[in-house]
């Protein structure tokens, strides 16, 4: 399978925190002698350039619309865009099978489902008319609290790591940087383990994909990780004090208003 670099953005913008993950490499584009990474990279550059656009106004779906319309490269990609408002509301627009989970007090309290045409065939933002658009995005929001951990990533992460493993790594890590790297490494390790009964193999069996019947008679079943490019973004939510008057003494104003900020780290593992 073709291995491609991943375009990704984690950018702080005044009172908004936007982090985006985008990933898809397909043999179909390779057969057309097209590098689909160019589409992903341009889409992310355009997303970044439209962050302060008045029409976007913190709406991830509108941001996706404008970024997609401005992208001229050929290719396709899955994408997830999340915007965190200072009030603590995380607004999400997702096309495809990237994922996002919110972990609170050692439990997954929010998760977005994948969008698929059928098993292992996700929705894609595309340069072709037959692809999906911003109108097909799964749009949702979740109210965050101080201490929440946000884990977002490509299907290469969630196809190879169970929720409990994510929770364990988050709880054992000293910060978001260590957590992101540990999650990416564990996903890579599981992806090449032919004896690991991964979330991907379990889902495949539930959809009717399995070993031949004669192997089942011998007790065999479809297992193994899924080799894929892996992108991980980990963010931690923190409550911060915001002064009422930007021109006043910050120490005197401290605590007058509460706002939400997040610290972000990312990690990647490319399929070889």
C-alpha positions in Angstrom: 0.0 0.0 0.0 1.2 3.5 -0.7 2.6 5.3 2.3 2.0 9.0 2.5 2.9 11.8 4.8 0.0 13.3 6.8 -1.1 16.9 6.8 -2.1 18.1 10.2 -2.7 21.4 12.0 -2.8 22.4 15.6 -3.1 26.1 16.0 -4.1 28.5 18.7 -6.1 31.5 17.6 -6.9 34.1 20.2 -10.0 32.8 22.0 -10.3 29.7 19.8 -8.4 26.5 19.8 -8.6 24.6 16.5 -7.0 21.3 15.9 -7.5 19.3 12.7 -6.5 15.9 11.6 -6.6 14.9 8.0 -5.5 11.6 6.5 -6.2 9.3 3.5 -3.9 7.5 1.1 -5.5 5.3 -1.6 -4.1 3.0 -4.2 -6.7 4.5 -6.6 -4.8 7.8 -6.7 -1.5 6.0 -7.1 -2.8 4.2 -10.1 -3.6 7.6 -11.6 -0.1 8.8 -10.8 -1.5 11.4 -8.4 0.0 12.2 -5.0 -3.1 12.6 -2.8 -0.9 14.1 0.0 -0.9 17.3 -2.1 -4.7 17.6 -1.7 -4.5 17.0 2.1 -1.8 19.6 2.6 -3.5 22.2 0.5 -6.8 21.6 2.3 -5.1 22.1 5.6 -3.3 25.3 4.5 -6.6 26.7 3.3 -8.2 25.7 6.6 -5.5 27.7 8.4 -5.9 30.7 6.2 -9.7 30.9 6.8 -9.5 30.5 10.6 -10.1 34.3 11.1 -12.6 34.6 8.3 -15.7 36.5 9.4 -18.0 34.1 7.6 -16.4 31.1 9.4 -17.0 32.7 12.8 -15.8 29.6 14.7 -18.0 27.2 12.7 -15.9 24.1 11.7 -18.4 23.1 9.0 -18.2 26.5 7.3 -14.4 26.4 7.7 -14.4 23.1 5.9 -16.7 24.4 3.1 -14.4 27.4 2.4 -11.2 25.4 2.6 -12.5 22.7 0.3 -13.8 25.2 -2.2 -10.3 26.9 -2.3 -8.4 23.6 -2.8 -7.4 22.9 -6.4 -5.1 19.8 -5.9 -6.4 16.4 -7.0 -7.0 13.8 -4.4 -9.2 12.9 -1.4 -9.1 12.8 2.3 -10.9 12.2 5.5 -11.0 15.1 7.8 -12.0 16.2 11.3 -12.0 19.8 12.5 -12.8 20.8 16.1 -13.1 24.3 17.4 -13.0 25.0 21.2 -14.8 28.1 22.3 -13.7 30.0 25.4 -17.0 29.0 27.0 -15.8 25.3 26.9 -18.0 24.1 24.0 -16.1 22.0 21.5 -17.7 22.2 18.0 -16.9 19.4 15.6 -17.2 18.7 11.9 -16.0 15.3 10.6 -16.1 13.6 7.2 -15.0 10.0 7.2 -13.5 7.7 9.8 -11.2 10.0 11.8 -12.2 9.9 15.4 -12.4 12.1 18.5 -12.9 11.0 22.1 -13.2 13.0 25.3 -11.9 11.4 28.4 -13.2 12.6 31.8 -12.2 11.1 35.1 -10.9 7.9 33.6 -13.8 7.3 31.3 -14.7 8.0 27.7 -17.7 10.3 28.0 -17.9 11.4 24.4 -17.0 9.8 21.0 -17.9 10.4 17.4 -18.8 7.5 15.1 -17.2 6.9 11.7 -19.0 7.7 8.4 -18.7 4.9 5.9 -20.3 3.9 2.6 -19.6 0.3 3.7 -17.0 -1.4 5.9 -13.6 0.0 5.4 -14.8 2.6 2.8 -15.1 5.9 4.6 -16.6 9.1 3.4 -14.0 11.4 1.8 -13.7 15.1 0.9 -12.6 14.9 -2.7 -11.5 16.9 -5.7 -14.1 14.8 -7.7 -17.7 15.7 -7.9 -18.6 12.2 -6.7 -17.0 12.8 -3.3 -18.5 14.2 -0.2 -18.7 17.8 0.8 -19.0 19.9 3.9 -22.8 19.2 3.8 -22.1 15.5 4.4 -20.1 16.3 7.6 -21.1 14.9 10.9 -21.7 18.0 13.0 -21.9 17.9 16.8 -20.7 19.6 19.9 -19.8 18.7 23.5 -19.3 20.8 26.6 -15.9 20.3 28.2 -14.7 20.7 31.7 -11.4 21.5 33.3 -9.2 18.4 33.2 -10.8 16.7 30.2 -8.5 15.0 27.8 -9.3 15.1 24.0 -7.8 12.4 21.9 -8.3 12.8 18.1 -6.7 10.9 15.3 -6.9 8.9 12.1 -8.5 5.5 11.8 -5.0 4.1 12.1 -5.2 5.0 15.7 -8.7 3.8 16.6 -8.5 0.6 14.5 -5.6 -0.6 16.5 -6.2 0.6 20.1 -9.1 -0.1 22.5 -10.6 2.6 24.6 -9.2 1.1 27.8 -5.7 1.2 26.4 -6.2 4.9 25.5 -7.4 5.6 29.0 -4.5 3.8 30.6 -1.9 5.7 28.5 -3.5 9.0 29.2 -3.6 8.3 33.0 0.1 7.1 33.0 1.5 9.9 30.9 3.1 13.1 32.4 1.6 15.3 29.7 0.0 15.6 26.3 3.3 15.2 24.4 4.2 11.9 26.1 0.6 10.7 25.7 0.5 11.4 22.0 3.8 9.7 21.3 2.8 6.7 23.4 -0.5 6.3 21.6 1.1 6.5 18.2 3.7 4.0 19.1 1.3 1.5 20.6 -1.0 1.8 17.6 2.0 1.1 15.3 3.0 -1.9 17.4 -0.5 -3.3 17.3 -0.9 -2.6 13.6 1.8 -5.1 12.6 0.9 -7.7 15.2 -0.8 -10.6 13.4 -1.8 -12.2 16.7 -3.5 -9.1 18.1 -7.3 -9.2 18.1 -7.7 -5.5 17.3 -10.8 -3.3 17.2 -10.5 -3.5 13.4 -10.5 -7.3 13.3 -13.4 -7.5 15.8 -15.4 -5.1 13.7 -14.6 -7.0 10.5 -15.9 -10.2 12.0 -19.0 -8.5 13.2 -19.6 -7.4 9.6 -19.3 -10.9 8.3 -15.6 -10.9 7.3 -13.7 -13.9 8.6 -11.5 -16.9 7.8 -12.9 -19.7 5.6 -15.3 -22.1 7.3 -12.8 -24.9 7.4 -10.4 -22.8 9.5 -13.3 -21.9 11.8 -13.8 -25.6 12.4 -10.2 -25.7 13.6 -10.9 -22.8 16.0 -9.3 -20.1 13.9 -10.7 -16.6 13.4 -9.8 -13.4 11.6 -7.4 -11.4 13.9 -4.5 -9.0 13.5 -4.0 -5.2 13.5 -4.5 -2.9 10.5 -1.4 -1.5 8.9 -2.1 2.2 8.2 -0.7 5.7 8.6 -1.4 7.0 12.1 -2.0 10.5 13.3 -2.7 11.4 17.0 -3.6 14.7 18.6 -3.9 14.9 22.3 -5.2 18.0 24.1 -5.8 18.8 27.8 -8.5 21.2 28.8 -7.6 23.9 31.4 -9.6 26.7 33.0 -7.8 30.0 32.9 -8.5 33.4 34.3 -9.2 36.2 31.8 -8.9 39.9 32.9 -11.9 42.1 32.3 -9.9 45.0 31.1 -7.0 44.2 28.8 -5.4 47.5 29.8 -5.6 46.9 33.5 -3.4 45.2 36.0 -3.6 41.5 35.2 -2.9 40.4 38.8 -5.7 42.7 40.1 -8.2 41.5 37.4 -7.2 37.8 37.7 -10.2 35.6 38.3 -12.9 38.0 37.2 -13.8 35.8 34.3 -13.1 32.1 33.5 -12.2 30.9 30.1 -11.2 27.5 28.6 -7.8 26.8 26.9 -6.1 23.6 25.8 -2.6 22.5 25.5 -2.0 20.3 22.4 0.5 17.8 21.2 0.6 15.6 18.1 2.4 12.5 16.9 2.6 10.5 13.7 3.5 7.0 12.6 3.7 6.4 8.9 3.0 3.0 7.4 6.0 1.3 5.9 
